[in-house]
Amino acid sequence: MNIIPLGVWGAYPPANGATSAFLLEEDGFRCLVDCGSGVLSSLQSHIDLHDLDALVITHYHPDHIADVGVLQHGVMIETLLEKRDRPLQVYAHAKDEDNFSRLQDGKYMKATAVSPEQTEKIGPWHVDFCETDHPVYCLALKFTDKHNTSVVFTADTAWTPNLLPFIEGSEMLISEASTYHHMIEQIPGHLSGRQAGQLAKETGVNRLLLTHLPNYGNPTDLVSEAEGVFSGEVTLADPAQSYFTLFSNGPKKGNF
C-alpha cells in the first residue's frame, strides 16, 4: 500500500497547503481519504481525476469535506468529456442525513453508508470503522491489504480507550495531533502529540505518522512529545513524501 499525504493541516490550510487527507494506492486502485480545503488541487499533482476510484469520508466537518462539491464538478465534467465511464464510489456514515444525501449525485457519484458494524471491501482492501470521540459523529478507519497488513487512521478524536483494540495488530498508525499537550484542555475532541504517542505505545504498532497538525507553534515539538512515550518510529506526515506499508518479507522501496 502506497500512502501519499495530500494535506497535513487541521482546521484550515496555510498558503499553498491543504487540510489533512491521504491518497492510497495499491494494485492500480486509488482511494482518497477525506476531501477538505485544498485537497482537490493537491490530488491532481499525483493523478488525473478520472483515475480516482473511491473516496472515504471520516466525518462532515469542513476541513474534511470542503472540496467534495468541486470534486463532484470535476467528476461530472470528466464524465461528460468521456474521460470517466463510472461513478465515483463514496463511502461515508449516514448519521448526518443531509450531508450523506449530498454525496448521491446521479451517474457521477454513488454513496455507500458505512458503520462500525460492517467491513467494506473497497478496491484491494478490507476497511473497518470505529467511532471516535469527537463533537460530531466521526469514524476511524482501518485498511487491511492482501498481505493482512493494516494501517489505521484515527481521523479526528480525543483520547478514548475504545480505539485501542481497533488499532492493535496494525503496522502503522496515522494519528491526528491537533495541538500540544500543554494546550490539550483548550482543544476538545482532539489529540496532542503525546497522546498520539500513547496510542501507538499501547497498541504495539511499529510506526506513527502524525497529521492534522496545528497552524501555530512548531509541529516538530509534536514528534518530541510522541517520542517521549513511544519507542517506535515517529514522523510528521509530509506531502512531499510517500509512505509504504511493510510486509513480512520486508519493506517496499520508499520512504518511512
Contacts in CASP RR format, 6 or more apart in sequence:
PFRMAT RR
TARGET T0000
AUTHOR 0000-0000-0000
METHOD contacts of the structure
MODEL  1
MNIIPLGVWGAYPPANGATSAFLLEEDGFRCLVDCGSGVLSSLQSHIDLH
DLDALVITHYHPDHIADVGVLQHGVMIETLLEKRDRPLQVYAHAKDEDNF
SRLQDGKYMKATAVSPEQTEKIGPWHVDFCETDHPVYCLALKFTDKHNTS
VVFTADTAWTPNLLPFIEGSEMLISEASTYHHMIEQIPGHLSGRQAGQLA
KETGVNRLLLTHLPNYGNPTDLVSEAEGVFSGEVTLADPAQSYFTLFSNG
PKKGNF
1 24 0 8 1.000
1 25 0 8 1.000
1 26 0 8 1.000
1 125 0 8 1.000
1 143 0 8 1.000
1 145 0 8 1.000
1 149 0 8 1.000
1 151 0 8 1.000
1 244 0 8 1.000
1 245 0 8 1.000
2 24 0 8 1.000
2 25 0 8 1.000
2 26 0 8 1.000
2 242 0 8 1.000
2 243 0 8 1.000
2 244 0 8 1.000
2 252 0 8 1.000
3 22 0 8 1.000
3 23 0 8 1.000
3 24 0 8 1.000
3 151 0 8 1.000
3 172 0 8 1.000
3 174 0 8 1.000
3 209 0 8 1.000
3 242 0 8 1.000
3 243 0 8 1.000
3 244 0 8 1.000
3 245 0 8 1.000
4 22 0 8 1.000
4 23 0 8 1.000
4 24 0 8 1.000
4 25 0 8 1.000
4 46 0 8 1.000
4 239 0 8 1.000
4 242 0 8 1.000
4 243 0 8 1.000
5 20 0 8 1.000
5 21 0 8 1.000
5 22 0 8 1.000
5 211 0 8 1.000
5 237 0 8 1.000
5 238 0 8 1.000
5 239 0 8 1.000
5 241 0 8 1.000
5 243 0 8 1.000
6 18 0 8 1.000
6 21 0 8 1.000
6 22 0 8 1.000
6 23 0 8 1.000
6 32 0 8 1.000
6 39 0 8 1.000
6 42 0 8 1.000
6 43 0 8 1.000
6 46 0 8 1.000
6 239 0 8 1.000
7 13 0 8 1.000
7 17 0 8 1.000
7 18 0 8 1.000
7 19 0 8 1.000
7 20 0 8 1.000
7 21 0 8 1.000
7 22 0 8 1.000
7 38 0 8 1.000
7 39 0 8 1.000
7 42 0 8 1.000
7 211 0 8 1.000
7 237 0 8 1.000
7 239 0 8 1.000
8 18 0 8 1.000
8 20 0 8 1.000
8 211 0 8 1.000
8 212 0 8 1.000
8 213 0 8 1.000
8 236 0 8 1.000
8 237 0 8 1.000
8 238 0 8 1.000
8 239 0 8 1.000
9 17 0 8 1.000
9 18 0 8 1.000
9 19 0 8 1.000
9 20 0 8 1.000
9 63 0 8 1.000
9 212 0 8 1.000
9 213 0 8 1.000
9 215 0 8 1.000
10 19 0 8 1.000
10 20 0 8 1.000
10 63 0 8 1.000
10 176 0 8 1.000
10 178 0 8 1.000
10 212 0 8 1.000
10 213 0 8 1.000
10 214 0 8 1.000
10 215 0 8 1.000
11 19 0 8 1.000
11 63 0 8 1.000
11 178 0 8 1.000
11 214 0 8 1.000
11 215 0 8 1.000
12 19 0 8 1.000
12 37 0 8 1.000
12 63 0 8 1.000
12 215 0 8 1.000
13 19 0 8 1.000
13 37 0 8 1.000
13 38 0 8 1.000
14 215 0 8 1.000
17 38 0 8 1.000
17 42 0 8 1.000
17 239 0 8 1.000
18 36 0 8 1.000
18 37 0 8 1.000
18 38 0 8 1.000
18 39 0 8 1.000
18 41 0 8 1.000
18 42 0 8 1.000
18 239 0 8 1.000
19 34 0 8 1.000
19 36 0 8 1.000
19 37 0 8 1.000
19 38 0 8 1.000
19 39 0 8 1.000
19 63 0 8 1.000
19 64 0 8 1.000
19 66 0 8 1.000
19 212 0 8 1.000
20 34 0 8 1.000
20 63 0 8 1.000
20 64 0 8 1.000
20 176 0 8 1.000
20 211 0 8 1.000
20 212 0 8 1.000
20 213 0 8 1.000
20 237 0 8 1.000
21 32 0 8 1.000
21 33 0 8 1.000
21 34 0 8 1.000
21 35 0 8 1.000
21 36 0 8 1.000
21 39 0 8 1.000
21 42 0 8 1.000
21 43 0 8 1.000
21 64 0 8 1.000
22 32 0 8 1.000
22 33 0 8 1.000
22 34 0 8 1.000
22 153 0 8 1.000
22 174 0 8 1.000
22 211 0 8 1.000
22 237 0 8 1.000
23 30 0 8 1.000
23 31 0 8 1.000
23 32 0 8 1.000
23 33 0 8 1.000
23 43 0 8 1.000
23 46 0 8 1.000
23 47 0 8 1.000
24 30 0 8 1.000
24 31 0 8 1.000
24 32 0 8 1.000
24 33 0 8 1.000
24 125 0 8 1.000
24 143 0 8 1.000
25 31 0 8 1.000
26 124 0 8 1.000
26 125 0 8 1.000
26 145 0 8 1.000
27 123 0 8 1.000
27 124 0 8 1.000
29 53 0 8 1.000
29 54 0 8 1.000
29 123 0 8 1.000
29 124 0 8 1.000
30 47 0 8 1.000
30 51 0 8 1.000
30 52 0 8 1.000
30 53 0 8 1.000
30 54 0 8 1.000
31 52 0 8 1.000
31 53 0 8 1.000
31 54 0 8 1.000
31 55 0 8 1.000
31 56 0 8 1.000
31 122 0 8 1.000
31 123 0 8 1.000
31 125 0 8 1.000
32 39 0 8 1.000
32 43 0 8 1.000
32 52 0 8 1.000
32 54 0 8 1.000
32 55 0 8 1.000
32 56 0 8 1.000
33 55 0 8 1.000
33 56 0 8 1.000
33 58 0 8 1.000
33 141 0 8 1.000
33 153 0 8 1.000
34 56 0 8 1.000
34 57 0 8 1.000
34 58 0 8 1.000
34 64 0 8 1.000
34 65 0 8 1.000
34 155 0 8 1.000
35 55 0 8 1.000
35 57 0 8 1.000
35 64 0 8 1.000
35 65 0 8 1.000
35 66 0 8 1.000
35 67 0 8 1.000
35 68 0 8 1.000
35 71 0 8 1.000
36 62 0 8 1.000
36 63 0 8 1.000
36 64 0 8 1.000
36 65 0 8 1.000
36 66 0 8 1.000
36 67 0 8 1.000
36 68 0 8 1.000
37 62 0 8 1.000
37 63 0 8 1.000
37 66 0 8 1.000
37 67 0 8 1.000
38 66 0 8 1.000
38 67 0 8 1.000
39 66 0 8 1.000
39 67 0 8 1.000
40 67 0 8 1.000
40 70 0 8 1.000
40 71 0 8 1.000
42 239 0 8 1.000
43 49 0 8 1.000
43 52 0 8 1.000
48 78 0 8 1.000
48 83 0 8 1.000
49 71 0 8 1.000
49 74 0 8 1.000
49 75 0 8 1.000
49 78 0 8 1.000
49 83 0 8 1.000
49 84 0 8 1.000
50 78 0 8 1.000
50 83 0 8 1.000
50 84 0 8 1.000
52 75 0 8 1.000
52 88 0 8 1.000
53 88 0 8 1.000
53 89 0 8 1.000
53 123 0 8 1.000
54 88 0 8 1.000
54 89 0 8 1.000
54 90 0 8 1.000
54 91 0 8 1.000
54 122 0 8 1.000
54 123 0 8 1.000
55 68 0 8 1.000
55 71 0 8 1.000
55 88 0 8 1.000
55 89 0 8 1.000
55 90 0 8 1.000
55 91 0 8 1.000
56 90 0 8 1.000
56 91 0 8 1.000
56 92 0 8 1.000
56 114 0 8 1.000
56 122 0 8 1.000
56 127 0 8 1.000
56 141 0 8 1.000
57 64 0 8 1.000
57 65 0 8 1.000
57 68 0 8 1.000
57 90 0 8 1.000
57 91 0 8 1.000
57 92 0 8 1.000
57 93 0 8 1.000
57 103 0 8 1.000
58 64 0 8 1.000
58 138 0 8 1.000
58 139 0 8 1.000
58 140 0 8 1.000
58 141 0 8 1.000
58 153 0 8 1.000
58 155 0 8 1.000
58 156 0 8 1.000
59 93 0 8 1.000
59 134 0 8 1.000
59 136 0 8 1.000
59 137 0 8 1.000
59 138 0 8 1.000
59 139 0 8 1.000
59 155 0 8 1.000
59 156 0 8 1.000
60 92 0 8 1.000
60 96 0 8 1.000
60 99 0 8 1.000
60 136 0 8 1.000
61 136 0 8 1.000
61 156 0 8 1.000
64 156 0 8 1.000
65 99 0 8 1.000
68 102 0 8 1.000
68 103 0 8 1.000
71 88 0 8 1.000
72 105 0 8 1.000
72 108 0 8 1.000
72 109 0 8 1.000
75 84 0 8 1.000
75 87 0 8 1.000
75 88 0 8 1.000
75 105 0 8 1.000
75 108 0 8 1.000
75 109 0 8 1.000
76 105 0 8 1.000
76 108 0 8 1.000
78 84 0 8 1.000
79 85 0 8 1.000
79 107 0 8 1.000
79 108 0 8 1.000
87 105 0 8 1.000
87 106 0 8 1.000
87 107 0 8 1.000
87 108 0 8 1.000
87 109 0 8 1.000
87 110 0 8 1.000
88 108 0 8 1.000
88 109 0 8 1.000
88 110 0 8 1.000
89 110 0 8 1.000
89 112 0 8 1.000
89 122 0 8 1.000
90 103 0 8 1.000
90 109 0 8 1.000
90 110 0 8 1.000
90 111 0 8 1.000
90 112 0 8 1.000
91 111 0 8 1.000
91 112 0 8 1.000
91 114 0 8 1.000
91 120 0 8 1.000
91 122 0 8 1.000
91 127 0 8 1.000
92 99 0 8 1.000
92 100 0 8 1.000
92 103 0 8 1.000
92 111 0 8 1.000
92 112 0 8 1.000
92 113 0 8 1.000
92 114 0 8 1.000
93 100 0 8 1.000
93 113 0 8 1.000
93 114 0 8 1.000
93 115 0 8 1.000
93 129 0 8 1.000
93 137 0 8 1.000
93 139 0 8 1.000
94 100 0 8 1.000
94 113 0 8 1.000
95 137 0 8 1.000
96 136 0 8 1.000
96 137 0 8 1.000
100 111 0 8 1.000
100 113 0 8 1.000
103 109 0 8 1.000
103 111 0 8 1.000
104 110 0 8 1.000
104 111 0 8 1.000
112 120 0 8 1.000
114 120 0 8 1.000
114 127 0 8 1.000
114 129 0 8 1.000
114 139 0 8 1.000
115 129 0 8 1.000
115 139 0 8 1.000
116 128 0 8 1.000
116 129 0 8 1.000
116 130 0 8 1.000
116 131 0 8 1.000
116 139 0 8 1.000
118 129 0 8 1.000
119 126 0 8 1.000
119 127 0 8 1.000
119 128 0 8 1.000
120 126 0 8 1.000
120 127 0 8 1.000
120 129 0 8 1.000
121 127 0 8 1.000
122 143 0 8 1.000
124 145 0 8 1.000
124 146 0 8 1.000
125 143 0 8 1.000
125 144 0 8 1.000
125 145 0 8 1.000
126 143 0 8 1.000
126 144 0 8 1.000
127 141 0 8 1.000
127 142 0 8 1.000
127 143 0 8 1.000
127 144 0 8 1.000
128 141 0 8 1.000
128 142 0 8 1.000
128 144 0 8 1.000
128 166 0 8 1.000
129 139 0 8 1.000
129 140 0 8 1.000
129 141 0 8 1.000
129 142 0 8 1.000
130 139 0 8 1.000
130 140 0 8 1.000
130 142 0 8 1.000
130 162 0 8 1.000
130 163 0 8 1.000
130 166 0 8 1.000
131 137 0 8 1.000
131 138 0 8 1.000
131 139 0 8 1.000
131 140 0 8 1.000
131 162 0 8 1.000
132 138 0 8 1.000
132 139 0 8 1.000
132 140 0 8 1.000
132 154 0 8 1.000
132 155 0 8 1.000
132 156 0 8 1.000
132 157 0 8 1.000
132 158 0 8 1.000
132 160 0 8 1.000
132 162 0 8 1.000
132 163 0 8 1.000
133 157 0 8 1.000
133 158 0 8 1.000
133 159 0 8 1.000
133 160 0 8 1.000
133 162 0 8 1.000
133 189 0 8 1.000
134 155 0 8 1.000
134 156 0 8 1.000
134 157 0 8 1.000
134 158 0 8 1.000
134 189 0 8 1.000
135 188 0 8 1.000
135 189 0 8 1.000
138 155 0 8 1.000
138 156 0 8 1.000
138 157 0 8 1.000
139 155 0 8 1.000
140 152 0 8 1.000
140 153 0 8 1.000
140 154 0 8 1.000
140 155 0 8 1.000
140 157 0 8 1.000
140 163 0 8 1.000
140 166 0 8 1.000
141 152 0 8 1.000
141 153 0 8 1.000
141 155 0 8 1.000
142 150 0 8 1.000
142 151 0 8 1.000
142 152 0 8 1.000
142 153 0 8 1.000
142 166 0 8 1.000
142 167 0 8 1.000
142 170 0 8 1.000
143 150 0 8 1.000
143 151 0 8 1.000
143 152 0 8 1.000
143 153 0 8 1.000
144 150 0 8 1.000
145 245 0 8 1.000
147 245 0 8 1.000
147 247 0 8 1.000
147 248 0 8 1.000
149 171 0 8 1.000
149 245 0 8 1.000
149 246 0 8 1.000
149 247 0 8 1.000
150 169 0 8 1.000
150 170 0 8 1.000
150 171 0 8 1.000
151 170 0 8 1.000
151 171 0 8 1.000
151 172 0 8 1.000
151 173 0 8 1.000
151 174 0 8 1.000
151 245 0 8 1.000
152 166 0 8 1.000
152 167 0 8 1.000
152 170 0 8 1.000
152 172 0 8 1.000
152 173 0 8 1.000
152 174 0 8 1.000
152 205 0 8 1.000
153 174 0 8 1.000
154 163 0 8 1.000
154 173 0 8 1.000
154 174 0 8 1.000
154 175 0 8 1.000
154 176 0 8 1.000
154 191 0 8 1.000
154 196 0 8 1.000
154 199 0 8 1.000
155 176 0 8 1.000
156 176 0 8 1.000
156 178 0 8 1.000
156 189 0 8 1.000
156 190 0 8 1.000
156 212 0 8 1.000
157 163 0 8 1.000
157 176 0 8 1.000
157 189 0 8 1.000
157 190 0 8 1.000
157 191 0 8 1.000
158 188 0 8 1.000
158 189 0 8 1.000
158 190 0 8 1.000
158 191 0 8 1.000
159 191 0 8 1.000
159 195 0 8 1.000
159 198 0 8 1.000
159 199 0 8 1.000
163 199 0 8 1.000
163 203 0 8 1.000
164 199 0 8 1.000
164 202 0 8 1.000
164 203 0 8 1.000
167 173 0 8 1.000
167 199 0 8 1.000
167 203 0 8 1.000
167 205 0 8 1.000
168 203 0 8 1.000
168 204 0 8 1.000
169 203 0 8 1.000
169 204 0 8 1.000
169 205 0 8 1.000
170 203 0 8 1.000
170 205 0 8 1.000
171 205 0 8 1.000
171 206 0 8 1.000
171 207 0 8 1.000
171 245 0 8 1.000
171 246 0 8 1.000
172 205 0 8 1.000
172 206 0 8 1.000
172 207 0 8 1.000
172 208 0 8 1.000
172 209 0 8 1.000
172 243 0 8 1.000
172 245 0 8 1.000
173 196 0 8 1.000
173 199 0 8 1.000
173 200 0 8 1.000
173 203 0 8 1.000
173 205 0 8 1.000
173 207 0 8 1.000
173 208 0 8 1.000
173 209 0 8 1.000
174 209 0 8 1.000
174 211 0 8 1.000
174 237 0 8 1.000
175 191 0 8 1.000
175 193 0 8 1.000
175 196 0 8 1.000
175 197 0 8 1.000
175 199 0 8 1.000
175 200 0 8 1.000
175 208 0 8 1.000
175 209 0 8 1.000
175 210 0 8 1.000
175 211 0 8 1.000
176 190 0 8 1.000
176 191 0 8 1.000
176 196 0 8 1.000
176 210 0 8 1.000
176 211 0 8 1.000
176 212 0 8 1.000
177 191 0 8 1.000
177 192 0 8 1.000
177 193 0 8 1.000
177 195 0 8 1.000
177 196 0 8 1.000
177 210 0 8 1.000
177 211 0 8 1.000
177 212 0 8 1.000
177 213 0 8 1.000
177 214 0 8 1.000
177 219 0 8 1.000
177 222 0 8 1.000
177 225 0 8 1.000
177 226 0 8 1.000
178 187 0 8 1.000
178 190 0 8 1.000
178 191 0 8 1.000
178 192 0 8 1.000
178 212 0 8 1.000
178 213 0 8 1.000
178 214 0 8 1.000
179 186 0 8 1.000
179 187 0 8 1.000
179 190 0 8 1.000
179 192 0 8 1.000
179 214 0 8 1.000
180 192 0 8 1.000
180 193 0 8 1.000
180 214 0 8 1.000
180 217 0 8 1.000
180 221 0 8 1.000
180 222 0 8 1.000
180 225 0 8 1.000
181 192 0 8 1.000
181 193 0 8 1.000
181 194 0 8 1.000
181 195 0 8 1.000
181 225 0 8 1.000
183 192 0 8 1.000
184 190 0 8 1.000
184 191 0 8 1.000
184 192 0 8 1.000
184 195 0 8 1.000
190 212 0 8 1.000
191 199 0 8 1.000
192 222 0 8 1.000
192 225 0 8 1.000
193 210 0 8 1.000
193 222 0 8 1.000
193 223 0 8 1.000
193 225 0 8 1.000
193 226 0 8 1.000
194 225 0 8 1.000
194 226 0 8 1.000
194 228 0 8 1.000
194 229 0 8 1.000
196 208 0 8 1.000
196 210 0 8 1.000
196 222 0 8 1.000
196 225 0 8 1.000
196 226 0 8 1.000
197 208 0 8 1.000
197 225 0 8 1.000
197 226 0 8 1.000
197 227 0 8 1.000
197 228 0 8 1.000
197 229 0 8 1.000
197 230 0 8 1.000
197 234 0 8 1.000
198 229 0 8 1.000
198 230 0 8 1.000
200 208 0 8 1.000
200 226 0 8 1.000
200 230 0 8 1.000
200 232 0 8 1.000
200 234 0 8 1.000
201 229 0 8 1.000
201 230 0 8 1.000
201 231 0 8 1.000
206 232 0 8 1.000
206 233 0 8 1.000
206 246 0 8 1.000
207 232 0 8 1.000
207 233 0 8 1.000
207 234 0 8 1.000
207 235 0 8 1.000
207 256 0 8 1.000
208 226 0 8 1.000
208 230 0 8 1.000
208 232 0 8 1.000
208 233 0 8 1.000
208 234 0 8 1.000
208 235 0 8 1.000
209 235 0 8 1.000
209 236 0 8 1.000
209 237 0 8 1.000
209 243 0 8 1.000
209 256 0 8 1.000
210 219 0 8 1.000
210 222 0 8 1.000
210 223 0 8 1.000
210 226 0 8 1.000
210 234 0 8 1.000
210 235 0 8 1.000
210 236 0 8 1.000
210 237 0 8 1.000
211 236 0 8 1.000
211 237 0 8 1.000
213 219 0 8 1.000
213 222 0 8 1.000
213 236 0 8 1.000
213 237 0 8 1.000
219 236 0 8 1.000
220 236 0 8 1.000
222 236 0 8 1.000
223 234 0 8 1.000
223 235 0 8 1.000
223 236 0 8 1.000
226 234 0 8 1.000
227 234 0 8 1.000
233 256 0 8 1.000
235 256 0 8 1.000
241 255 0 8 1.000
241 256 0 8 1.000
242 254 0 8 1.000
242 255 0 8 1.000
243 254 0 8 1.000
243 255 0 8 1.000
243 256 0 8 1.000
244 251 0 8 1.000
244 252 0 8 1.000
244 253 0 8 1.000
244 254 0 8 1.000
244 255 0 8 1.000
244 256 0 8 1.000
245 252 0 8 1.000
246 252 0 8 1.000
END
